Amino acid sequence: MARAVVTLPARAKRGEIIEIKTLAGHPMETGFRRTQLGELIPRDIIRSFACAYNGEEIFRAELHSAIAANPLLAFTTVATESGTITFRWSGDNGYTVTETASIRVE
Amino acid sequence: MTSRREFLVLACGAASIAAATRANSQLDPNQAALRRAALEEAVRKATGGAQVRRGRVKLVLPPLIDNGNSVPLSVAVESPMTASDHVKAIHVFTEKNPLPDVVSAHLGPRAGRATLSTRVRLADTQTVLAIAQMSDGSFWSDSAEVVVTLSACLEEGLI
């Protein structure tokens, strides 16, 4: 079951720098581990993450095997106007999760 | 002729130096060399061969790590983050993980502050490198040395 959690302030002053924390539920299987029988466990990771503020991309990241399970990404943005912020994770085996959050800017 | 006391001091010193170098790295030297080459290649790919200067970047990692499977890492870059002068990308690399790349983040003036926090896996006691690409095309870096007691991905090439 694909899940994701996003934390950001519900309201902010115009021009304020807000912190966005994102957490996706994913095992991030590295592709370097073996089973007890010595077979390589195939890689299954989140490859990319993108965040858009009212449709305009503000942050993008490429993740690799060295990111821990349940990848946490925290970054900042300037609160410019009220609207929605969308988050999108995509990865191996057709994994895609989209999450949205709304923010009110005064 | 060394006295018995001098001999004991020397022997203890040598033994402790040997123990210290063994504690430094669990990776066999050939693997370590291959991975260092992979790191250089990854850095070249990210920077396009441009000169990387030290400074302006602050990489924060705990110096002693009990469990390499989840290590909090944060990068902060000194930058006004305006349209004309901002950080375009932050790359993080490791020296001894099976793959050198950790994360590449792309940001712009709308970030307000050039910061990034995440959690990473570390396979061995090693150096972690963070490189920031500025909008004027320059590259800045910082590195941190970490000691890892329990490593992530033990199965590959270690021991």
Interface residues (C-beta under 8 A of the other chain):
Chain A: I17 T30 F32 R33 R34 Y53 E56 I58 F59 R60 A61 E62 L63 H64 S65 A66 I67 A68 A69 P71 L72 L73 A74 F75 T76 T77 V78 T80
Chain B: N69 S70 V71 S74 T94 N97 P98 L99 D101 V102 V103 S104 A105 H106 L107 G108 R110 A111 G112 R113 T115 L116 S117 T118 R119 V120 R121 L122 A152 C153 E155 E156
